[in-house]
């Protein structure tokens, strides 16, 4: 693959490889701040808020990365992710008007991202399958008792799926020429 294809800007001005690597970086930061927020009391609120801001950035970048696959589904995924981020912040401040774990929203988000990855031509399909499995694991948090019964087996798919996607984006990025080809094809539809 030529350097020109790897760095050719898309309509938004940034190359798909750059967007993918930045998404991977912010996904990694989400883990770095989110995991301590789950396990430690000290700094939980600050870590949780930083993790949420990082996940919002990931969501925005993913919208752009998956828009060529299916603009409507990419928009729906982003909307669901924003609902999850909002639910997480409200729950951490004890302002959530109803009882639902924010991970349920991320379950649906991961399912949609998994589907979009499988349908894309620029990321390996196995990452989409892993993200779909992550989504199924997060959906177990819809119940109040099921997550406790299934733990840690309901969390492992999320860590593996989202962790694999994070590492792939950081190390390999996307197939930029395939991305640009799919983006051009989506504009002609």
Rosetta blueprint (number, residue, H / E / L):
1 X L
2 X L
3 X H
4 X H
5 X H
6 X H
7 X H
8 X L
9 X E
10 X L
11 X L
12 X L
13 X L
14 X L
15 X E
16 X H
17 X H
18 X H
19 X H
20 X H
21 X H
22 X H
23 X H
24 X H
25 X H
26 X H
27 X H
28 X H
29 X H
30 X H
31 X H
32 X H
33 X H
34 X H
35 X H
36 X H
37 X H
38 X H
39 X H
40 X L
41 X L
42 X L
43 X L
44 X H
45 X H
46 X H
47 X H
48 X H
49 X H
50 X H
51 X H
52 X H
53 X H
54 X H
55 X H
56 X H
57 X H
58 X H
59 X H
60 X H
61 X H
62 X H
63 X H
64 X H
65 X H
66 X H
67 X L
68 X L
69 X L
70 X L
71 X H
72 X H
73 X H
74 X H
75 X H
76 X H
77 X H
78 X H
79 X H
80 X H
81 X H
82 X H
83 X H
84 X H
85 X H
86 X H
87 X H
88 X H
89 X H
90 X H
91 X H
92 X H
93 X L
94 X L
95 X L
96 X L
97 X L
98 X L
99 X L
100 X L
101 X L
102 X H
103 X H
104 X H
105 X H
106 X H
107 X H
108 X H
109 X H
110 X H
111 X H
112 X H
113 X H
114 X H
115 X H
116 X H
117 X H
118 X H
119 X H
120 X L
121 X L
122 X L
123 X L
124 X L
125 X H
126 X H
127 X H
128 X H
129 X H
130 X H
131 X H
132 X H
133 X H
134 X H
135 X H
136 X H
137 X H
138 X H
139 X H
140 X H
141 X H
142 X H
143 X L
144 X L
145 X L
146 X H
147 X H
148 X H
149 X H
150 X H
151 X L
152 X L
153 X H
154 X H
155 X H
156 X H
157 X H
158 X H
159 X H
160 X H
161 X H
162 X H
163 X H
164 X H
165 X H
166 X H
167 X H
168 X H
169 X H
170 X H
171 X H
172 X L
173 X L
174 X L
175 X L
176 X H
177 X H
178 X H
179 X H
180 X H
181 X H
182 X H
183 X H
184 X H
185 X H
186 X H
187 X H
188 X H
189 X L
